[in-house]
Amino acid sequence: MLERHEIEAFLAVAEELHFARAADRLLVSRARVSQTIQKIERYVGAPLFERTSRKVLLTPLGARLYEDLRPLYDGIGDAIERARATARGVGGVLRVGIMGAVGHLLIDVLDGFAKRHPDCEVQIREVHFSDPFGGLRSGEIDLSVLWMPVREPDLTVGPVVHREGNVLCVSARHRYAGRESVSLEDLADELVVSVDASAPVPAYWQQGHAPAFTKSGAPIRRGPSAATFQELLTMVATEQCISFASEHVVEFYRRPSLAYVPIRDADPILWGLVWRTSGELHRVRAFAEVAAEIAVAKGIPQVTDPAAG
């Protein structure tokens, strides 16, 4: 069985691909790192690295070991951190990612968490629809409020915290601006704003808010792309395209140049909590527990099958 310092040495060399840099990272000598790696290779029974005078590379076996070992090592650290957090209560800083004005719909959750866990500071971080998962995966955000569905293998989906209608955002000069409502079928001849093709946005996630097809199967054409909601609003106002929007934008993003029209046959939009599975700190779980209790009190339906959205 490998000891912790041996695992740390292997991970450091695998990530740095350089023995000297790995040694600096671990605050030990290069010779010690080299000896530790040799010991691990003897234990495993095969080389884990290809070494030349110019570079260090993982062997296929070494790459597989790294892929298996990294999440397990992170999980041990997270488990210890959760135990420590439980022992001392929920404290520290919780960084919550919010898209647009959604945070204003969760004041009761934020207030409830602050009342129950006064030693934990909540910091709000803005999340853009063009990169919904980046902050979670980099560790800059502890949990985010995102529209459903989220089907990412490294992310955990928590309770649904808000449910609302889907509306159409158009220029105030658009032919649909004065309507009481529209159907998805009405959008087949329109250009709907899109997310840049190079953005890290899964197609299923974008379609969870902005369907790609009408109910009859007609395609809804994608137009120019936007990276932020403010970009989107300006593009719509100047009649470059139209856009799907969450119902709450009607209240929080009123503009003389824009009109919002309910989409009568669009599926409702569900917003839920999402966090990195390997980063499930005690305070993340505590926040999710408060949010779930409030959702139940409000009668907000929960999604049990992620594929159902």
TORMARZA-494756 format. One line per field, with one value per residue (C-alpha): residue number from 1; chain; x, z, y. Coordinates in Angstrom, 2 decimals, decimal comma. Example, Ala and Ser with C-alpha at 12.3 -4.5 7.8 and 13.67 -1.06 7.14 Angstrom:
% TORMARZA-494756
num: [1:2]
cadena: [A:A]
u: [12,30:13,67]
w: [7,80:7,14]
v: [-4,50:-1,06]
% end
This chain:
% TORMARZA-494756
num: [1:2:3:4:5:6:7:8:9:10:11:12:13:14:15:16:17:18:19:20:21:22:23:24:25:26:27:28:29:30:31:32:33:34:35:36:37:38:39:40:41:42:43:44:45:46:47:48:49:50:51:52:53:54:55:56:57:58:59:60:61:62:63:64:65:66:67:68:69:70:71:72:73:74:75:76:77:78:79:80:81:82:83:84:85:86:87:88:89:90:91:92:93:94:95:96:97:98:99:100:101:102:103:104:105:106:107:108:109:110:111:112:113:114:115:116:117:118:119:120:121:122:123:124:125:126:127:128:129:130:131:132:133:134:135:136:137:138:139:140:141:142:143:144:145:146:147:148:149:150:151:152:153:154:155:156:157:158:159:160:161:162:163:164:165:166:167:168:169:170:171:172:173:174:175:176:177:178:179:180:181:182:183:184:185:186:187:188:189:190:191:192:193:194:195:196:197:198:199:200:201:202:203:204:205:206:207:208:209:210:211:212:213:214:215:216:217:218:219:220:221:222:223:224:225:226:227:228:229:230:231:232:233:234:235:236:237:238:239:240:241:242:243:244:245:246:247:248:249:250:251:252:253:254:255:256:257:258:259:260:261:262:263:264:265:266:267:268:269:270:271:272:273:274:275:276:277:278:279:280:281:282:283:284:285:286:287:288:289:290:291:292:293:294:295:296:297:298:299:300:301:302:303:304:305:306:307:308:309]
cadena: [A:A:A:A:A:A:A:A:A:A:A:A:A:A:A:A:A:A:A:A:A:A:A:A:A:A:A:A:A:A:A:A:A:A:A:A:A:A:A:A:A:A:A:A:A:A:A:A:A:A:A:A:A:A:A:A:A:A:A:A:A:A:A:A:A:A:A:A:A:A:A:A:A:A:A:A:A:A:A:A:A:A:A:A:A:A:A:A:A:A:A:A:A:A:A:A:A:A:A:A:A:A:A:A:A:A:A:A:A:A:A:A:A:A:A:A:A:A:A:A:A:A:A:A:A:A:A:A:A:A:A:A:A:A:A:A:A:A:A:A:A:A:A:A:A:A:A:A:A:A:A:A:A:A:A:A:A:A:A:A:A:A:A:A:A:A:A:A:A:A:A:A:A:A:A:A:A:A:A:A:A:A:A:A:A:A:A:A:A:A:A:A:A:A:A:A:A:A:A:A:A:A:A:A:A:A:A:A:A:A:A:A:A:A:A:A:A:A:A:A:A:A:A:A:A:A:A:A:A:A:A:A:A:A:A:A:A:A:A:A:A:A:A:A:A:A:A:A:A:A:A:A:A:A:A:A:A:A:A:A:A:A:A:A:A:A:A:A:A:A:A:A:A:A:A:A:A:A:A:A:A:A:A:A:A:A:A:A:A:A:A:A:A:A:A:A:A:A:A:A:A:A:A:A:A:A:A:A:A]
u: [0,00:1,31:1,75:0,34:3,68:4,30:0,92:1,60:4,98:3,43:0,67:3,14:5,41:2,42:1,12:4,43:6,12:9,34:11,12:12,70:9,43:7,65:10,33:9,93:6,18:6,58:9,42:11,72:14,85:14,77:16,62:13,91:11,18:13,11:13,65:9,96:8,85:11,25:9,81:6,26:7,25:8,79:5,60:3,41:5,73:6,09:7,35:4,96:7,08:9,22:12,37:14,83:17,40:14,92:11,47:9,32:6,14:3,54:3,40:-0,10:-0,08:1,03:-1,72:-4,32:-3,05:-3,20:-6,79:-7,81:-5,81:-6,43:-10,17:-9,63:-6,92:-9,13:-12,00:-9,93:-9,01:-12,62:-13,80:-11,33:-12,37:-16,05:-15,28:-13,36:-16,15:-18,77:-16,75:-16,43:-19,82:-20,50:-18,12:-15,72:-16,71:-19,27:-18,97:-22,30:-22,52:-25,56:-26,73:-28,16:-30,92:-31,69:-30,15:-33,03:-35,40:-33,45:-33,37:-35,34:-32,75:-29,84:-31,55:-32,43:-28,87:-27,43:-29,79:-28,98:-25,22:-24,16:-20,46:-20,47:-19,98:-21,76:-20,01:-21,88:-20,06:-21,54:-21,90:-22,46:-24,51:-21,54:-19,55:-21,91:-19,57:-16,11:-16,12:-17,22:-14,57:-11,77:-12,71:-13,49:-17,14:-18,42:-21,94:-24,03:-27,69:-28,22:-31,14:-31,88:-31,06:-27,41:-25,95:-22,22:-20,44:-18,24:-21,07:-23,77:-27,29:-29,06:-32,59:-34,64:-35,02:-37,18:-39,69:-40,89:-42,22:-40,29:-40,86:-39,77:-37,59:-38,00:-37,35:-40,15:-40,47:-40,85:-44,14:-44,63:-44,11:-47,82:-49,03:-50,47:-48,54:-46,75:-46,29:-43,03:-44,35:-44,17:-40,39:-39,63:-39,15:-37,10:-33,41:-32,85:-29,66:-27,12:-24,08:-20,71:-19,83:-16,45:-18,04:-18,01:-21,79:-23,34:-26,07:-28,53:-28,05:-28,67:-31,78:-33,08:-33,79:-33,88:-35,43:-33,95:-37,27:-40,95:-43,49:-44,16:-40,45:-39,70:-36,18:-35,77:-32,88:-29,90:-28,68:-25,73:-24,04:-23,77:-21,49:-23,34:-26,94:-26,25:-24,85:-27,98:-30,33:-28,54:-28,61:-32,34:-33,05:-31,27:-33,33:-30,41:-32,32:-34,87:-34,25:-35,75:-35,70:-36,67:-39,88:-38,12:-36,35:-39,68:-39,38:-35,63:-34,67:-37,33:-36,12:-38,08:-36,45:-37,55:-40,77:-41,41:-44,09:-45,09:-44,49:-47,65:-46,43:-42,82:-41,76:-41,20:-37,67:-36,32:-33,37:-31,36:-28,21:-25,12:-21,69:-18,49:-18,88:-15,29:-15,70:-18,79:-17,82:-19,95:-21,15:-22,27:-24,41:-25,73:-26,81:-28,50:-30,40:-31,76:-32,70:-34,47:-36,53:-37,66:-38,44:-40,66:-42,43:-43,09:-44,32:-41,62:-41,55:-38,25:-36,62:-35,77:-34,64:-31,92:-32,74:-36,23:-34,97]
w: [0,00:-0,92:1,73:1,36:0,57:-2,16:-3,75:-3,58:-5,26:-8,11:-8,64:-8,62:-11,24:-13,35:-13,38:-13,69:-15,98:-14,48:-11,44:-10,31:-10,46:-8,65:-5,94:-5,57:-5,28:-2,55:-0,78:-0,97:-2,94:-6,54:-5,50:-2,97:-5,58:-8,01:-5,35:-4,42:-8,02:-8,46:-5,30:-6,63:-9,97:-8,22:-6,21:-9,31:-11,36:-14,45:-15,44:-14,88:-16,65:-19,77:-18,89:-21,31:-20,88:-22,35:-21,11:-18,83:-20,10:-18,53:-19,85:-20,70:-17,36:-15,57:-17,28:-16,23:-12,65:-12,58:-13,88:-11,22:-8,36:-8,69:-7,87:-5,04:-3,51:-3,87:-2,32:0,75:1,18:0,76:3,26:5,83:5,18:5,59:8,86:10,13:9,01:10,75:13,95:14,05:12,53:9,14:8,70:6,22:2,83:0,41:-3,15:-4,96:-8,73:-9,98:-13,53:-14,09:-11,67:-10,48:-7,11:-6,42:-6,61:-3,91:-1,19:1,09:0,64:1,22:4,29:5,61:5,23:6,89:9,83:10,32:9,71:10,72:10,74:7,01:4,65:1,29:-1,62:-4,90:-8,18:-11,61:-14,06:-17,80:-19,92:-22,29:-19,58:-17,01:-15,54:-15,79:-12,37:-10,66:-12,33:-11,64:-7,95:-8,16:-7,32:-4,74:-6,09:-8,80:-9,55:-13,14:-15,33:-15,72:-16,95:-16,00:-16,99:-16,33:-14,82:-12,53:-11,21:-8,64:-9,14:-5,98:-5,33:-7,80:-6,24:-8,74:-11,51:-14,04:-17,54:-20,76:-22,59:-25,92:-25,91:-29,05:-30,18:-29,32:-33,09:-33,81:-35,26:-32,17:-29,67:-29,20:-28,91:-25,72:-26,37:-29,07:-29,87:-30,51:-34,02:-34,54:-34,09:-37,02:-39,35:-36,88:-35,98:-32,30:-30,56:-30,07:-27,92:-29,68:-31,07:-29,31:-25,89:-23,42:-23,50:-24,06:-26,70:-24,33:-21,74:-24,21:-25,52:-21,96:-22,07:-25,81:-27,69:-31,10:-32,48:-32,32:-31,00:-34,57:-35,19:-37,27:-36,61:-34,80:-36,55:-34,59:-35,38:-34,18:-30,92:-27,60:-24,64:-21,97:-21,29:-21,86:-25,29:-25,98:-25,02:-27,26:-30,20:-29,72:-29,35:-32,65:-34,38:-35,15:-33,61:-30,99:-27,85:-25,35:-21,83:-18,33:-17,06:-14,31:-16,86:-17,50:-14,05:-13,79:-17,35:-18,56:-21,49:-23,71:-26,72:-25,74:-25,40:-23,65:-24,87:-23,05:-24,99:-24,26:-25,22:-23,98:-21,14:-17,78:-16,79:-13,67:-11,76:-9,48:-7,40:-8,96:-7,48:-8,25:-6,86:-5,59:-3,95:-1,88:1,23:4,34:3,75:0,21:1,57:4,32:1,74:-0,34:2,72:3,41:-0,24:-0,34:2,76:1,27:-2,10:-0,37:1,55:-1,74:-3,45:-6,15:-8,00:-7,99:-10,91:-9,99:-13,48:-14,81:-18,39:-17,91:-17,38]
v: [0,00:3,44:6,09:9,58:11,25:8,67:9,37:13,11:12,62:10,62:13,19:16,07:14,49:13,45:17,03:18,86:16,29:17,57:16,12:19,39:21,33:18,52:18,61:22,38:21,96:19,33:21,19:18,16:17,31:16,12:12,98:12,13:12,52:10,32:7,66:7,73:7,29:4,37:2,79:3,15:1,64:-1,35:-1,76:-1,53:-3,69:-1,48:2,00:4,88:7,51:7,67:9,61:11,18:13,92:16,39:15,42:13,29:11,64:9,39:5,84:4,55:2,72:5,89:7,93:5,38:5,38:9,17:9,21:6,68:8,18:11,93:11,90:9,42:11,61:14,69:12,78:11,93:15,60:16,68:14,05:15,29:18,88:17,99:16,23:19,25:21,58:19,44:19,41:23,20:24,02:25,60:28,49:30,02:31,43:29,98:31,32:31,12:31,56:33,48:34,11:37,59:38,55:35,01:35,83:38,23:35,27:33,45:36,10:33,78:31,02:33,40:34,86:31,40:30,16:33,29:32,90:29,22:29,53:33,05:32,11:31,34:34,28:33,99:35,69:36,12:35,47:36,23:33,35:33,88:31,50:31,21:29,39:27,89:25,27:26,85:28,51:25,31:23,21:25,70:25,92:29,66:28,94:26,45:26,08:27,71:28,32:27,11:26,23:22,56:20,03:19,59:16,24:16,54:13,50:15,60:17,80:17,09:18,44:19,54:20,80:22,81:26,26:28,15:27,43:29,98:30,50:31,01:34,31:35,70:38,81:40,93:44,46:46,88:47,36:43,64:42,35:40,13:42,96:43,71:40,13:38,67:35,45:33,47:29,79:27,98:27,45:31,22:31,10:28,81:31,79:33,84:34,05:33,26:34,38:31,61:30,87:31,01:27,59:27,74:28,33:25,40:24,99:21,55:21,56:19,86:22,61:25,42:23,65:23,29:27,03:27,71:24,78:23,95:22,70:23,59:21,09:19,94:19,37:22,45:23,79:27,09:28,79:30,04:33,53:35,61:34,68:36,51:35,85:37,85:38,80:42,49:41,66:39,63:42,46:44,95:42,56:42,01:45,73:46,42:43,69:41,41:38,51:37,53:35,49:33,12:34,56:33,50:35,05:37,00:39,22:40,96:42,52:42,98:43,95:46,35:48,47:50,92:49,24:45,72:43,75:40,45:38,06:34,82:31,58:29,66:26,18:26,31:24,03:25,75:26,71:25,06:26,51:24,25:24,13:22,54:21,88:20,01:16,50:16,32:19,74:19,04:20,98:20,81:24,37:23,44:20,64:22,92:25,52:22,83:21,60:25,09:25,55:22,17:22,99:26,31:24,68:22,12:24,90:26,71:23,55:23,70:20,35:18,51:16,68:13,10:12,04:14,40:13,39:14,72:18,26]
% end
